[in-house]
């Protein structure tokens, strides 16, 4: 079992009554339910922090892209098709050299 630490938590009367009823209905202690709720909350916060970090990174990339576009403009060509055509031409030339 994990080490447990005592913490005092103040609840509103309705919260305490609802928690007490839930614990009794589930056959669990109020502490166990509170630990579970805290664990779920901490996971949610971690996920939220990670999402914010990823969003911040994407925003930086967008700003970087806008800066590049402002400085150099937008390339209107199709790099995939152009690269493929160049590669096919290179292969054809190599094949001619070996024949």
For each residue, the residues with C-beta under 8 A, 3 or more apart:
1: 4
2:
3:
4: 1
5:
6:
7:
8:
9: 34
10:
11: 15 16 19
12: 15 16
13: 16 17
14: 17 18
15: 11 12 18 19
16: 11 12 13 19 20
17: 13 14 20 21
18: 14 15 21 22
19: 11 15 16 22 23 30 33 34
20: 16 17 23 24 30
21: 17 18 24 25
22: 18 19 25 26 33
23: 19 20 26 27 28 29 30 32 33
24: 20 21 27
25: 21 22
26: 22 23 33
27: 23 24
28: 23 32 33
29: 23 32 33
30: 19 20 23 33 34
31: 34 35
32: 23 28 29 35 36
33: 19 22 23 26 28 29 30 36 37
34: 9 19 30 31 37 38
35: 31 32 38 39
36: 32 33 39 40
37: 33 34 40 41
38: 34 35 41 42
39: 35 36 42 43
40: 36 37 43 44
41: 37 38 44 45
42: 38 39 45 46
43: 39 40 46 47
44: 40 41 47 48
45: 41 42 48 49
46: 42 43 49 50
47: 43 44 50 51
48: 44 45 51 52
49: 45 46 52 53
50: 46 47 53 54
51: 47 48 54 55
52: 48 49 55 56
53: 49 50 56 57
54: 50 51 57 58
55: 51 52 58 59
56: 52 53 59 60
57: 53 54 60 61
58: 54 55 61 62
59: 55 56 62 63
60: 56 57 63 64
61: 57 58 64 65
62: 58 59 65 66
63: 59 60 66 67
64: 60 61 67 68
65: 61 62 68 69
66: 62 63 69 70
67: 63 64 70 71
68: 64 65 71 72
69: 65 66 72 73 74
70: 66 67
71: 67 68
72: 68 69
73: 69
74: 69
75: 79
76:
77: 82
78: 81 82
79: 75 82 83
80: 83 84
81: 78 84 85
82: 77 78 79 85 86
83: 79 80 86 87
84: 80 81 87 88
85: 81 82 88 89
86: 82 83 89 90
87: 83 84 90 91
88: 84 85 91 92
89: 85 86 92 93
90: 86 87 93 94
91: 87 88 94 95
92: 88 89 95 96
93: 89 90 96 97
94: 90 91 97 98
95: 91 92 98 99
96: 92 93 99
97: 93 94
98: 94 95
99: 95 96
